[in-house]
Amino acid sequence: MRRSLSLLAIGALTALAVGSAAALNVNGGAIQAGVDQTLSCDADGVFVAGWGLEADDGTVRSVRINGIDGACFGNALFVRVYDGSGALIGQGSVDPIDAVEESVALPTWPLASAIEQIHIFIEGSAGS
């Protein structure tokens, strides 16, 4: 299966949008976007559509995941963000997925400048 990955970064915020359990390190500062095409319920993958950045304190309150295929509806969506040392600094989930775009709240409000990686997981039996 052909696989394409790319990145999304906003200013100092660098993140990797991965629509499976795979994890890759990210280095760079350019604004980029893309998909991973390995989901069993979503043949063309998902991507990070945007970040809920709080300008007053530089924290990220949420992340929007888009491109979710209807076959994934009913599954659970998990997002985890990590700092440069690989430490988990934020996580959230939506269960069940019921739209092509979901906003996932990050209750710990990590600093945007600290985020180096994002891992996105879709789990469940719908569409498999």
C-alpha positions in Angstrom: 0.0 0.0 0.0 1.4 3.4 -1.0 2.0 5.6 2.0 2.3 9.3 2.1 3.1 11.3 5.2 3.5 14.9 5.8 3.6 17.4 8.6 1.7 20.4 10.0 3.4 23.1 11.9 2.3 26.5 13.1 5.2 28.8 13.9 7.2 27.0 16.5 4.6 24.3 16.7 5.7 21.3 14.8 3.5 18.2 14.6 3.1 15.0 12.7 -0.4 13.9 11.7 -0.5 10.1 11.7 -3.8 8.3 11.1 -2.5 5.0 12.6 -0.5 3.8 15.5 2.8 4.6 13.7 5.0 7.3 15.2 7.7 9.4 13.6 9.9 12.2 14.9 9.5 15.7 13.3 12.0 18.4 12.9 11.4 21.6 11.1 9.3 24.8 11.2 7.5 25.1 7.9 3.7 25.0 7.7 2.9 21.7 6.1 -0.1 19.2 5.9 -0.8 15.7 4.7 -2.1 12.2 5.3 -1.3 8.6 6.2 -3.0 6.1 4.0 -3.0 3.0 6.3 -6.3 3.1 8.1 -8.6 0.1 7.6 -11.7 2.3 7.9 -10.3 5.2 5.9 -8.5 4.4 2.7 -7.2 8.0 2.1 -6.2 8.8 5.7 -6.8 11.7 8.0 -5.0 15.0 8.6 -4.6 17.8 11.1 -6.8 20.6 10.0 -5.9 23.1 12.6 -5.0 23.9 16.2 -7.0 25.6 18.9 -4.2 28.0 19.9 -4.8 30.4 22.8 -2.9 33.5 21.8 -3.0 35.0 25.4 -0.8 32.3 26.9 0.6 30.3 24.0 -1.3 27.1 24.9 -3.0 24.6 22.6 -6.6 23.9 23.7 -7.6 21.5 20.9 -6.6 19.9 17.6 -9.0 19.4 14.6 -8.7 16.2 12.7 -10.3 16.1 9.3 -10.8 13.8 6.4 -12.4 11.1 8.5 -14.2 8.6 6.3 -17.8 7.7 7.2 -16.7 4.1 7.6 -14.9 5.2 10.8 -18.0 6.6 12.4 -18.7 4.8 15.6 -15.0 4.2 16.3 -12.9 6.2 18.8 -10.4 8.9 17.9 -7.4 9.4 20.2 -4.8 12.2 20.0 -1.5 12.4 21.9 1.0 15.3 21.8 4.6 15.0 22.9 7.5 17.3 23.6 11.0 17.1 22.1 12.1 14.5 24.7 9.2 12.2 23.8 7.3 13.0 27.0 3.5 13.0 26.7 2.3 16.6 27.3 -1.3 16.4 26.2 -4.0 13.9 25.1 -7.7 13.8 24.3 -10.2 11.7 22.5 -13.6 11.7 20.8 -15.8 8.6 21.2 -17.7 7.9 19.0 -16.5 9.6 15.8 -19.6 11.0 14.1 -18.3 13.6 11.6 -15.7 14.0 8.9 -14.0 16.6 11.1 -13.6 16.2 14.9 -12.2 18.7 17.4 -10.3 16.9 20.1 -9.9 18.9 23.4 -6.5 18.8 25.1 -7.4 19.4 28.8 -3.8 19.9 30.0 -3.3 22.8 27.6 0.3 22.1 26.5 2.4 25.0 25.4 2.5 25.3 21.6 6.2 25.8 21.6 6.7 22.5 23.4 4.8 20.3 20.9 7.1 18.3 18.7 5.0 15.3 17.7 1.4 14.3 17.4 0.1 10.7 17.3 -3.5 10.1 16.0 -5.2 6.7 16.6 -8.5 5.5 15.4 -9.7 2.4 17.2 -12.8 0.3 16.9 -14.5 -2.3 14.7 -16.4 0.0 12.4 -15.2 -0.1 8.9 -12.6 -2.9 9.4 
